[in-house]
């Protein structure tokens, strides 16, 4: 569900905002861009970036730090790039808290909770830390395009978890550990990732190919979409996993950014009373105050002007890492860099 009469809303002004410049007022205003140093570490609504990564790393036990060092050492011995080490650290932290545990769901064991019944190796093998790390890397290298994926997405491709989004939680910590324990100078978690602009372009290109397809509640393609199904599938086409439902996309879909700093590909939300807990619609921001979305039953995927209606949230969600300043995309209309 979405707009109430766009022309009326734009001309009459929005609740709490006066005049025809309401959307521009929400899009304009101060605020600089996040720096490169926090680009991968700032993902998610928690978003305190590198500081959180250092804090999380400081809580690791001696055993966990030893496993991290071994992940890095084996990665180096195999000639694998720092991105591979980061993926393995995120997977190990998520699966076992970076501990070589002898228990888990069903027959899952070890640092990566590998299952003998699924062909990962014998119980003796998968509780041998070196074997488990090498096995993880072996499977990672078989994942097509893993180098271009967000690290948590690549970890999920190896682990095949029923909870694919949980691996992103430890991205700041893993980037920090790669830098400190791996002695990778200047490694911020961004250098080897495609920029946000590249990923957003891929998401938008997918969404544009769906123009004219009907809105069907609950649908996520290929022949019909609802609003959140379209945004989910668009970002999935760019290799970035986000949740299915609009409210969950707001809370768990990426980094929270002020609307006045919106960039193409960001997720724009509408909620009753501008309340995130009342979200009922989501769209892809295209730039120039335009959005692409699946509107409501009886209509089709379309592009139109951004509207408010007293429900446009002042915060957007960016599912991919922010672009380094020297490659920054053009900000939304009225934004100040």
N, C-alpha and C positions, 0 to 999 in steps of 0.2 A: 504494500500500500504506500501511497506517496502524496504528491502535491495536491493541494486543494484548488485552485485556479491560479496558475502561474502568473498570468498577466495582472490579475487583481493584486496578488501578493506583492509583486515587484513595484507596482505603481502606488499601492496604499501604504507600504511599509510593513515592518514585522513587529511582533510583540516585543516591546522593550527597545525597539530601534525605530527611529523616525525618518521618513522620507524615502526617496527612490534609491538612495545609495546603500540600502541595508546590507545587501550581500557584499558590496564593495567594502562597507565598514567592517564586516566580519573578516574579510580577506586582507584588508589593509592593516597598517599599524606597525609597531616596532617589533623588535625581536630579531636577533641574528641567527645564523645557521649553526648547527652543531659542528664541532671541529672533527677533523679526520680521526683523531686519536680515540674517539669514542664510537666510531661508526659501527663496527660490528658489536661492540660491547654495549651499545645503547639500545639494542633491539628489545622490543617488548615494552609493555606499559610500565614495568619496573624502572627501566631506563636510566639508571645512574652510572652506566658505562663502566669505564676502566676502574673507577673506585670500587664498584661492586665486585669486579673480577678479582682485585687484590684482596678484598675482604674475604671472599669465598675461599680463595686459595689459602689464606692464613688459617682457616679452620681445618685443613687437611691433617690427618694423622701421619706419623712417620711412615707407616706402611703404605698409605696412599701416595705420599710423596715419592717413595721408592718405586712404586708402580708407574707413576708419571715419568720419572727419570728413565725407567726401562722402556716405556713406550717411545720416548724420544730417542734413546740410544739405538733401539732396534730400527726405528724409522730412518735414522741417520745411516746406519750400517747398510740398509737396503737402498739407500739413495732416494728416499721418498721426500717430497717437499713438506715444509712445516704445516701446510693445510692438512695433510694426512695425519700428522701427529695430533693436531687439534681435534679432528673428527674422532680419533680413537680415545682421546682423553674425555671428550663429551659423552661418548657412548659408555665408557667405563664408569664415569661418575653417575650417570643416570641409572645404569643397570645394577651396580653393586656398591656405590659410594666409593669406588676405586679400592675395593678390598677383594681378596681372593677367597670368597665365601664358598662353603661346602653345602650350600642349600639354596633353594629358590623355588620359583613357580614350577610345578611338576618336576622334571628332572634337570632344571636349569642349574648350572654350576659356574663358579669362577668369576673372574673380573667382568666378563662380558655376558654372563649368564647364558652360556652356550649349552645346547641340549644334545646329549649323546644320541637320543632317539631321532634327531633331525640331521644327523650326519656330521656334526661338528668335530667328533672325535670321541675317544673313550673318556670316562670320568677322570682317569689318571692324567690323560693328555690335557683336557681343558681346564684342569686345576693346576697345571704347570704354567706359570705366568708367561714365560717366553713362548711356549707353544701357542697359548691363547692370543698373545699379541700378534705373532706371525700369522695365525689363522685369520684374525680380524683383518689384517692388511691384505692377505690373499683374496678375501672376499671383496673388500673395498675396491681393489684394483679391477675386479670384474664388473663393477657397476658402471654402465656407460655414462660418461660425462660427469663423474663424481667431482672432478676438479672445479667445475662451474657451479656446483650446487652450494646452497647455504650449508655450513658444516653439520647442523643438526639434521637436515634433510638427508645428507649423505649417510650419517650415522643410522638413521631409520632404514635406509635402503639395505644396510648390512644386517641390522638387528631384526627387521621386519616385525616391529612391535605393534600391538593393538592400540598404542597411545603415541602416535607419531610426533606430536608437537612437544612432548616433554623434553626432548634432547636440546632444544633451543635454550632452555633455562641456564645451561652451564657454558654458554658461548663466551661470555666475558671472562670467566675463570680460566677456561681452556686457552684463550688467546693470551691471557696474562702468563700462564705457565709456560707456554711455548716461548714467549719472549724471555722470561727470566731463567727457567731451567734449560731451555734449548739454546740460550745465548744467541737469539736471533735479533740482531740490532734493528731497532725501529719497528719491530713487528707489532702491528696494531690489530690484526685480525681482518684487515681490509685489503692489503696489497694484492692478494691472489684471488680476491673475489671480483666477479663482474660488478660494475658500478650499479647503483640503484637505477640510474637512467637506462642502462641496457636492459635490466630486468623489467622495469616498468614499460619500456617500449614493447617487449615481448608480450607482457600481459595485455597491454592495450591492443596490440595487433590481433591477439586471439579474440578479445571482446568485440572488436570491429567486425570480425568475420561472422559474428553472431547477429548482426543487425537485421531486424525484420523477423527474427524467430519469436514465437509466441511466449508470453508469460504463462507459466503453469506453476502453481504453488508447490514448493518442495522439489521442483525439478532442477537438475544440475547437468543438463545436456544429454545427448548431443543435439536434440531437436527442439528442446524447450528449456526455459530457465525461469527460476524466480530470482529475486534481487541478489540474495547472498549466494545462490548457486552459481550465478554468472561471475561474481567477483572471486569466488573460490576457484572456479575452473580457470579463470583468466590468469590468476597468479600461479596456479599449478602448472599451466603451460610454460611459465617462466622458471619452473623448478622450485617454487616456493610454496610450502604447504601452509595453509591457514584453515581455521575451523569452518564449518558449514554455515552456521546461523549468524545473522547480522549482529546480535548482541554479543555473542562469543567472539566474533571477529573484532569487535571494538575492544574487548577486554584481553584477548589472547592473540590477536592477529599481527602484532608488530609494535613498532615504536609510536608513542603518542607525540604528535606534533601540532602546534597551534595552526588553526585554519589559515591564518595570515601567512603561513610558510608552506602552504600546500604545493606539492609538485605533481606533475602528471603521474598517474598510477596510484596515488594515495586513495585510501578509502574514505568517503565522505558519508556521514550518518545523519539521520533524522530521528528524533525521539520526542515523545510527548513531554512538553515543558522543558525541552532541551536536556532531559535527564537521560544519562547513559543507560539507566535501568528501564527506560521506556522506549528504547530504540526499536523501530519497526521498519526501517528502510536503509539500504546502503547502495552507494554508487561508486563508480570509478571516476576520479577527477582527471580531466583531459588538459587542463590549462585554459586560460582565457575565460574563466568562469563558466566552463561547460563541463557536463558530466555525461557519462555513458552508463545506462542502467536498464534493467528489466523492470518496467513501471508497476503494473498491477494487472489482475485478470482482465482479459478482453483487449489488452494492448500488447505491443511487441517491443523487443529490445530497440532502444533508440538513443540518439544524442540530443540533449537540450540544454538550455541555460540553467545554471545553478539557481535554485530557489530557496526560500527560507520558510515562510508560513508560520514563524514562531517556533519551529521545531529543529532547525538546522543546528547541529552541535558545533561549538567553537573549536573542537579538536578533531583532527583526522588521524588515521592510522597508516603508517608506512611499513608494509610487510618486508621490504628489503633494506639492506644496509644503506646508510646515507652516502651520498656522493662526496668524494673529497672536494674541498673548496675549489681547487684549480680546475675541476671538471664539472662544477656545479651546474645543474639544470636551471633554466629560467624560472624564478619563483612565480607564484600566483600573482594575479593582477593586484597591484597596490602594495605588495610585500616589499620590505626593505632588506637588502642583503647585509 
